[in-house]
Amino acid sequence: MKISYKISIQILMLLFVLANVIQAQEEKKGPRFSNKGIKFSIGSNNQKMISERGLDEGEGGSISLGYGFNDNFSMWLSAVGSEHLIKNTEIKTEFGGLELNLQHKFNPDESWQPYTKLGVGVYNLQEKNSDISLVGAGISIGLGFDYFFSSHFGVGAELSLKKLDYFAQQVKTANGEHVTDIKPHLNGDTSAFMIHLVIQ
C-alpha cells in the first residue's frame, strides 16, 4: 500500500508540473492571430466610375502599409490606382490616389475577420499622354473580410465606395505646373471590388 500511495503522489505531482509547463507555453505563444504592429497588403481591383465621366470600368490595384494599435483598430496608408478607357475609344485614362483609412475588425481572434473602413484621400484623374489632369479629394468607406490561413498570412475581399469631388485642374507646361480652381466642383464618385493578400 505504501508503494502504491507513493507512486500515486508522484504521478499527481508529475501531472501538475506538466500542466503548468503546458500552460506557460500557451501563455508565451499568445493568441493565434494578432492585428497589432506593422502589416502590409497588396490587392487587385475592378473599379467603376459612378459619376458620368465617360469612362468604362477599369482594372487596377493597391499597395497598403498598416499599423495595428490593438486587435480591433488599425490605420492604413494606401496608394490606389486604376486604368480606364474613354467609352467607345482606345484612349486610356489613369486614376490614382493616396488614402488614409481607419479599419475596425469585428472578429480578430478567429480565422474569418470581417471589417469596416473609413478614410480620406486625395486623387488624380489624367488622360494618358495628356498634360491636363483633375485633382480631387474625398472620403472612402469599405466593407470586407480577411481570412487568415496562418498566423501571419491571409487573403480577403473588399467592397468600397469613394465619395469625391475634383476641385482643381492641373496643367503641365514648359514653364512648370499651373493649378486652377474648378467651380463648381466635378463629381468623381467611384466604387470598387478588390481581392487582396495580407501579411502581418
Sequence and secondary structure as in RCSB ss.txt:
>XXXX:A:sequence
MKISYKISIQILMLLFVLANVIQAQEEKKGPRFSNKGIKFSIGSNNQKMISERGLDEGEGGSISLGYGFNDNFSM
WLSAVGSEHLIKNTEIKTEFGGLELNLQHKFNPDESWQPYTKLGVGVYNLQEKNSDISLVGAGISIGLGFDYFFS
SHFGVGAELSLKKLDYFAQQVKTANGEHVTDIKPHLNGDTSAFMIHLVIQ
>XXXX:A:secstr
 HHHHHHHHHHHHHHHHHHHHHHHHHHHH  S    EEEEEEEEEEEEE S SSB  EEEEEEEEEEESSSSEEE
EEEEEEEEEEBTTS  EEEEEEEEEEEEEES TTSSEEEEEEEEEEEEEEEETT SEEEEEEEEEEEEEEEEESS
SSEEEEEEEEEEEEEEEEEEEEETTEEEEEEEEEEEE  EEEEEEEEEE 
